[in-house]
Amino acid sequence: MNSPFLVFFISFFALWLSTYFGVFLRGKREKLNEEEREDFGVILTATLTLLGLIIGFTFSMAISRYDQRQHFEEQEANAIDNVHNRADLLPPADAAKVRALLVDYLRERILFYEDRNQSEIPQLDARTEQLQADIWDTVRTAVAAQQTPVLAMVLSSADGLLGSAGNTQAAWQNRIPIEAWALMGGIAICASLLIGYGMRTAKANSVLVIILVLIVSVSFFLIADIDSPRGGLIHIHPNNLTSLAKSLNR
């Protein structure tokens, strides 16, 4: 879900309409007697409990993915720093070229985290891949000319640089499955129908219904926000990459 605000509005109106559809269905039959209302209360409680468990489970999934993206941002900064430090082992001309490429590469990686415009990401990825290829070719050529264990360390660092970017890309594409959203939404709609069906009077409980629908919708919004790397309000900030960029520009 790339638009948490859209998730919020859709869930709010879907749950609100489901509740009053339940009120409509209740009006088609006689009121529940005491025995039926007791059984109905058990079903409603079980449904709301299951909804709470599913929301908690999905929230945990979103948090774990957020932490993973944050971890890989730190790994990327360390990988770039390693290549920059070990560039001293290369011949002077190659070392200068690698450092210049790393400065450009670091700028692109910071943009990857800060850019919120999804349409610009393909161009950004293309520039990043080109810089990765240039860094790798420069290091590989220098190592091929002088095959020593010391220079092999630089090649290993460059390989780690490419691997860290790949891990980040995979983490950003690792989202909550649509099946989990469908299950959570279906249970929430069923719970809203049951709530509306069990209401004694629609007008007397309208404020309470809106509050409950709002709470569930905000929960959906929070999950979608944490799970969306570019949309919403909560983002991964490239603090480690930014700090590295400042240190390299001194």
matplotlib code that plots the C-alpha trace (Angstrom):
import matplotlib.pyplot as plt

x = [0.0, 1.9, -0.7, -1.5, -3.9, -5.9, -5.9, -7.3, -10.1, -11.1, -11.1, -13.0, -15.9, -16.0, -16.2, -18.7, -21.0, -20.6, -21.9, -25.0, -25.6, -25.7, -28.3, -30.3, -30.1, -31.3, -34.3, -35.4, -36.1, -37.3, -35.2, -32.9, -34.2, -32.1, -30.8, -30.0, -28.3, -26.1, -25.0, -24.5, -22.3, -20.0, -19.6, -19.0, -16.4, -14.6, -14.6, -13.3, -10.6, -9.5, -9.5, -7.2, -4.9, -4.7, -4.0, -1.3, 0.3, 0.3, 1.7, 4.5, 5.2, 5.4, 7.7, 10.1, 10.3, 10.9, 13.7, 15.2, 15.3, 16.9, 19.5, 20.5, 20.8, 23.5, 25.1, 25.3, 27.1, 29.6, 30.2, 30.8, 33.1, 35.1, 35.6, 36.6, 39.2, 40.7, 40.9, 44.3, 45.6, 45.0, 47.3, 46.9, 45.0, 42.6, 42.2, 41.2, 38.7, 37.1, 36.8, 35.1, 32.7, 31.9, 31.0, 28.5, 27.3, 26.7, 24.7, 22.5, 22.0, 20.9, 18.4, 17.1, 16.0, 14.8, 13.0, 9.2, 8.3, 7.9, 8.1, 11.7, 13.0, 13.7, 16.0, 17.7, 18.2, 19.7, 22.2, 23.0, 23.6, 25.9, 28.0, 28.2, 29.4, 32.0, 33.3, 33.5, 35.3, 37.8, 38.7, 38.7, 41.0, 43.4, 43.4, 43.9, 47.0, 48.5, 47.1, 48.1, 46.3, 46.2, 44.4, 42.1, 40.7, 39.7, 37.9, 36.1, 35.0, 33.6, 31.7, 30.3, 29.2, 27.2, 25.7, 24.6, 22.7, 21.0, 20.0, 18.5, 16.6, 15.2, 14.2, 12.3, 10.3, 9.5, 6.1, 3.1, 1.4, -1.9, -3.4, -2.8, -4.5, -7.5, -7.8, -7.6, -10.0, -12.5, -12.5, -12.9, -15.9, -17.5, -16.9, -18.5, -21.5, -22.0, -21.7, -24.4, -26.6, -26.4, -27.1, -30.4, -30.8, -28.7, -28.9, -28.0, -24.7, -23.7, -20.9, -19.5, -19.6, -17.6, -15.1, -14.6, -14.4, -11.9, -9.7, -9.6, -8.9, -6.1, -4.6, -4.8, -3.2, -0.3, 0.4, 0.3, 2.5, 5.2, 5.1, 5.3, 8.9, 8.0, 4.4, 2.8, 4.5, 7.0, 10.2, 13.7, 16.1, 19.6, 21.3, 24.3, 24.7, 24.3, 26.9, 29.3, 28.8, 29.6, 32.8, 33.9, 33.4, 35.6]
y = [0.0, 3.1, 5.6, 5.4, 8.3, 6.5, 3.4, 5.5, 7.1, 3.8, 1.9, 4.6, 4.8, 1.1, 0.3, 3.2, 1.9, -1.7, -0.6, 1.0, -1.8, -4.0, -1.6, -2.0, -5.8, -5.7, -3.6, -6.4, -8.7, -8.7, -7.5, -10.0, -11.6, -11.9, -15.4, -14.5, -11.3, -13.3, -15.6, -12.6, -10.9, -14.0, -13.9, -10.1, -10.4, -13.2, -11.3, -8.1, -10.1, -11.8, -8.4, -7.0, -10.0, -9.6, -5.9, -6.5, -9.3, -7.1, -4.1, -6.4, -7.4, -3.7, -2.8, -5.7, -4.5, -0.9, -2.0, -4.1, -1.0, 1.0, -1.7, -1.8, 2.0, 1.7, -1.2, 0.8, 3.7, 1.2, -0.4, 3.0, 4.0, 0.8, 1.3, 4.9, 4.0, 1.1, 3.1, 4.3, 0.9, 1.5, 3.3, 7.1, 7.7, 4.9, 5.9, 9.4, 8.2, 5.7, 8.5, 10.8, 8.1, 7.3, 10.9, 10.8, 7.4, 8.5, 11.5, 9.1, 6.8, 9.7, 10.7, 7.1, 7.5, 11.1, 11.1, 10.7, 10.9, 7.3, 8.3, 9.5, 6.3, 4.4, 7.2, 7.3, 3.5, 3.8, 6.4, 4.3, 1.1, 3.1, 4.4, 0.9, -0.4, 2.4, 1.7, -2.0, -1.7, 0.8, -1.4, -4.6, -3.2, -1.9, -5.3, -7.2, -5.1, -5.9, -9.1, -8.8, -9.8, -6.2, -5.1, -8.1, -6.5, -3.4, -5.7, -7.4, -4.1, -3.1, -6.3, -5.6, -2.2, -3.7, -6.3, -3.7, -1.8, -5.0, -5.8, -2.4, -2.7, -6.1, -4.7, -1.8, -4.2, -6.5, -5.3, -6.7, -9.2, -8.1, -11.3, -10.0, -6.7, -8.5, -10.8, -7.8, -5.7, -8.6, -9.3, -5.5, -5.3, -8.4, -6.8, -3.6, -5.4, -7.3, -4.0, -2.4, -5.4, -5.5, -1.8, -1.1, 2.3, 3.8, 7.5, 6.8, 5.0, 7.0, 8.9, 5.7, 4.0, 6.8, 6.6, 2.9, 3.1, 6.0, 4.0, 1.0, 3.2, 5.0, 1.6, 0.6, 4.0, 3.5, 0.0, 1.2, 4.3, 2.2, -0.4, 2.3, 3.4, 6.6, 7.4, 8.8, 10.4, 7.9, 7.4, 6.0, 9.0, 8.4, 9.7, 7.5, 8.2, 12.0, 11.9, 10.0, 12.6, 15.4, 13.7, 13.0, 16.6, 18.0]
z = [0.0, -1.3, -0.1, 3.6, 3.5, 0.8, 3.1, 5.9, 3.9, 2.2, 5.5, 7.3, 4.8, 4.2, 7.9, 8.5, 5.6, 6.8, 10.3, 9.0, 6.6, 9.7, 11.1, 7.9, 8.1, 11.7, 10.7, 8.4, 11.3, 14.9, 17.7, 19.3, 22.5, 25.5, 24.7, 21.1, 22.3, 24.6, 21.8, 19.6, 22.2, 22.2, 18.4, 18.4, 21.1, 19.4, 16.1, 17.7, 19.5, 16.3, 14.5, 17.3, 17.0, 13.2, 13.5, 16.1, 13.9, 10.8, 12.8, 13.9, 10.3, 9.3, 12.2, 11.4, 7.8, 8.9, 11.2, 8.4, 6.0, 8.8, 9.4, 5.7, 5.6, 8.3, 6.4, 3.2, 4.9, 6.4, 3.0, 1.2, 4.0, 3.7, 0.0, 0.5, 3.2, 1.2, -1.9, -0.5, -1.4, -5.1, -7.5, -7.0, -10.2, -9.6, -5.9, -6.9, -9.5, -7.0, -4.4, -6.9, -8.0, -4.3, -3.7, -6.6, -5.5, -2.0, -3.2, -5.2, -2.3, -0.1, -2.8, -2.9, 0.8, 0.6, -2.8, -2.3, -6.0, -7.2, -10.9, -10.4, -8.9, -12.2, -13.3, -9.9, -10.0, -13.5, -12.3, -9.3, -11.4, -13.7, -10.8, -9.3, -12.7, -12.9, -9.4, -9.9, -13.3, -11.9, -8.9, -10.9, -13.5, -10.9, -9.1, -12.4, -13.1, -9.7, -8.3, -4.6, -1.4, -0.4, -3.5, -3.2, 0.0, -2.1, -4.5, -1.7, -0.3, -3.7, -3.8, -0.4, -1.6, -4.4, -2.1, 0.5, -2.2, -3.3, 0.2, 0.6, -2.7, -1.6, 1.8, 0.2, -2.0, 1.0, 1.9, 3.8, 1.4, -0.1, 1.3, 4.9, 4.0, 2.5, 5.6, 8.0, 5.9, 5.7, 9.4, 10.1, 7.8, 9.4, 12.8, 11.7, 10.3, 13.6, 15.6, 13.4, 13.6, 17.4, 17.9, 19.7, 18.1, 15.3, 16.4, 20.1, 19.2, 16.1, 17.8, 19.4, 16.0, 14.4, 17.2, 16.8, 13.0, 13.4, 15.8, 13.4, 10.4, 12.2, 13.0, 9.3, 8.4, 10.9, 9.5, 5.9, 6.8, 8.5, 5.6, 2.9, 2.4, 0.5, 1.3, 4.4, 7.3, 8.7, 6.7, 6.9, 7.2, 5.8, 8.9, 8.5, 4.8, 5.5, 8.2, 6.0, 3.2, 5.5, 6.6, 3.1, 2.0, 4.7]

ax = plt.figure().add_subplot(projection="3d")
ax.plot(x, y, z, "-o")
ax.set_aspect("equal")
plt.show()
